[in-house]
Amino acid sequence: MAVRISNPCSGEVAFRQGLPVRRKGRGTGILSIVHSVKSNGGDVEFSAENGVFTVRILLKTQKYT
């Protein structure tokens, strides 16, 4: 299953080791997202281009027979 979520963002988003770095405050739970996706065998990618912040999540799905 593939999930893509995009939101407008103002200013530049800094990244460290592929993860967005928060500027101030409590953040949005990026590490929780990464942990949840990875613990379920998935992959996650964050990007910010042209005023749009995007997270892409790939999760394995089970076949039911």
C-alpha positions, 0 to 999 in steps of 0.5 A: 500500500502506498500513501502520500500526504502533502501540505503547503509549507512556508519557508525552507525545511531543513533535513538531517539524515533524511528527516525534517528537523523541527525549528521550535515547539514539540514537532509533529511526531516524525520519529513516531511515524518512522518507527511505526512504518519501519516496525511494520516492514515499510519505508518512509520518505520526506521531502519539501519542494516548491512550498510543498512538504510531502511524506511518502509511505510504503507498507507491505500488505498481506494476501488473504486466501 
